[in-house]
């Protein structure tokens, strides 16, 4: 394209008012969308009942501020509070900003988004909704002729003919940065012992540099080795050690990363200092002031503080449903309970008679009462006066 052609294209974009300006500085606020043609006198009041809004399509991932062109509609009202809301395509409110504007104002008023701006999705429509308190003081300027082709104006919840309200939106590319995480969290360390941890580095927004990691805040008696390390990959190991004089308890600690001028806030994590390992027997864990077996302890099942419900028991470090006990034990698969003992299904009898006089009883039968008359024939192998009586099952 020739130089003359480039100038002509830019002139057309400026005159239409609907153009995108690429950010000049990465991470700096810049004009994104704009509808600011020559005004010919159109304006509507922004009373709440009018539900006045304008849609637009952002090109930048962070919306930092919005300007709208206002004029005082009727004087003598003493100014008003004007609220600008940003809604997504589902009508969900993303931001709301209120300003007190004095009577007599005419021009673009800038509403700055909370914090450092709100995250939006480039190419996905958003809505600017504007209203005062109902004094009908302020009016929002518009121009007919579809001057902003990427969006539309709304009035009373319906399309506002072929008009577009005057607005400017500003945004930015999020600054390159990173975040840190310590794994595991919390870190359990016995007094006089150490624990290896992993520091994960998550790079964001185009950042791909190395990060110098340190631990600026550690509990008294705890140290990190190495004290600092440069991480150029996704993670790196560190060793945290607790002296024998370290005080038992749980404490807050921080890990921090620096890469040139990029210095996110330090990341918090927890360190729990436990008694010396020799104070708990092998296979036990120190929990809430005592040594327990987390494989079987209902109040610390699998880990400290995990409590099994009343209808569960701790088995192999997991809370499992309770099953009826048979003589203090749980019968396994293929077994049944007979006289408080687990018997193999299909083998032997119940009551148990001994190997030389073993009788096999039908499933679901019970021992006979002393009066052996049983019309349902549900009893098996009653033993009275030292003799076997009424055994309906086959035997040997």
C-alpha positions, -999 to +999 in steps of 0.1 A: +000+000+000+013+035-008+019+062+017-011+081+003-033+051+006-023+045+042-031+081+051-065+078+033-073+046+052-065+061+085-086+092+077-116+070+069-112+051+102-110+084+122-141+098+105-162+068+111-151+066+147-153+028+147-117+016+148-093-004+169-059+010+180-033-015+187-016-011+220+016+009+217+031-004+250+025-039+263+006-036+295-004+001+290-039+014+286-049+023+251-080+032+231-097+000+219-132+007+205-147+041+196-178+057+182-172+095+180-185+109+148-196+145+143-226+151+165-258+163+149-279+168+181-294+134+189-296+125+226-319+106+250-323+108+287-308+081+308-335+077+334-336+041+348-370+033+331-354+040+297-329+011+300-304+028+277-275+007+265-249+002+238-232-030+228-195-032+216-170-058+208-136-055+226-103-063+209-082-063+241-084-089+269-086-063+297-112-035+298-098-006+319-122+023+313-152+036+293-160+071+282-196+082+273-207+115+257-232+132+280-250+166+281-272+182+307-308+177+295-326+201+318-309+225+342-320+233+378-317+197+391-283+202+408-264+174+390-269+137+396-253+103+402-246+084+370-239+047+370-223+028+342-225-010+341-207-035+320-227-067+311-217-098+292-237-114+265-257-134+291-267-102+310-243-110+339-228-078+354-191-076+352-185-042+367-205-012+380-190+023+385-209+054+398-199+090+394-214+123+408-216+147+378-224+183+382-252+201+364-241+218+332-216+191+321-213+183+285-186+161+269-171+126+275-171+114+311-146+086+319-156+057+341-126+037+353-131+000+359-124-014+394-088-025+402-066-028+372-095-035+349-118-064+342-109-095+322-130-098+290-129-121+259-118-103+227-144-107+200-173-114+225-199-086+227-203-066+259-230-040+269-226-006+283-257+003+304-260+039+315-285+056+339-288+084+364-312+083+394-343+095+374-340+132+378-338+133+339-308+156+342-283+139+318-287+128+282-265+103+262-256+116+228-262+094+197-258+095+160-280+077+134-267+058+104-251+028+122-218+046+129-205+017+150-211-014+129-199-039+155-227-030+180-261-015+184-280+009+207-309-003+229-337+018+243-365+004+265-349-030+260-354-029+222-331-019+193-329+019+190-336+022+153-303+026+133-285+046+160-253+042+180-245+061+212-212+079+215-186+060+235-149+051+238-135+020+255-100+016+267-081-017+274-047-033+276-028-065+272-023-080+306+013-075+317+036-106+315+038-122+349+040-156+368+026-173+399+042-197+424+029-226+443+045-248+470+037-285+469+027-300+493+007-274+513+008-277+542+044-289+546+047-313+576+082-313+591+093-332+622+115-314+647+151-322+638+140-334+603+135-321+568+110-322+540+115-318+502+090-295+486+085-285+450+080-249+439+059-247+407+062-217+384+032-209+362+042-183+335+014-161+322+007-135+295+037-142+273+062-143+301+089-170+294+118-158+316+137-174+345+125-167+381+147-162+412+129-179+440+134-174+478+115-179+510+113-145+527+091-157+556+097-190+574+088-200+610+116-196+636+139-226+635+130-235+598+154-229+569+154-235+532+181-252+512+191-237+489+181-203+502+176-190+466+174-208+433+168-196+397+141-217+380+141-217+342+118-247+339+083-253+353+094-264+388+124-271+411+129-288+444+139-272+478+145-288+512+129-272+543+145-282+576+133-277+612+157-275+641+152-295+672+144-263+690+116-253+666+082-249+683+055-273+674+025-259+656+012-246+622+026-214+608+022-192+577+052-190+554+058-173+520+077-180+488+086-151+465+098-149+429+115-121+410+123-117+373+137-083+365+110-058+371+083-085+374+077-091+411+043-106+419+032-105+456+047-133+477+027-165+478+015-178+512+016-215+522+015-234+555+042-252+575+033-276+603+061-285+627+056-319+643+073-337+673+106-354+666+100-386+646+112-407+675+083-396+697+058-416+676+061-453+670+068-466+635+036-466+615+021-438+636+014-402+628+014-372+652-022-357+651-036-331+674-012-338+703-011-376+701+004-404+680-022-423+660-024-449+633-041-431+604-048-465+588-074-473+615-081-442+636-117-431+630-108-395+640-077-392+618-084-416+589-058-414+562-047-380+574-049-358+605-084-345+612-103-366+587-132-380+608-153-411+597-190-408+602-209-429+627-218-456+602-183-459+589-150-472+601-114-464+592-098-493+572-065-490+554-066-452+557-101-448+542-136-444+557-157-474+546-192-485+555-195-506+586-207-542+583-220-562+613-192-578+633-190-615+639-172-622+672-154-589+669-144-594+633-158-587+598-165-618+577-149-617+543-164-625+509-178-660+507-181-663+545-210-663+569-212-658+607-219-689+628-217-689+666-197-657+665-172-671+641-167-667+604-173-699+584-168-706+547-200-706+528-211-741+517-187-758+541-196-772+576-228-767+596-242-742+620-243-748+649-208-762+644-205-799+654-169-807+649-152-824+620-163-860+627-199-851+630-201-822+605-235-816+592-243-793+562-273-770+567-294-753+541-287-716+536-306-692+560-313-719+586-308-714+623-301-736+653-331-755+666-349-745+698-351-770+726-386-778+714-377-791+680-411-789+664-407-763+636-434-762+610-412-741+587-383-765+590-360-736+593-338-750+621-308-771+617-287-793+640-301-786+674-279-803+701-296-811+734-287-837+760-255-843+741-274-857+711-279-843+676-316-838+669-336-827+638-311-821+611-329-816+578-298-809+558-276-836+542-247-847+563-218-871+565 
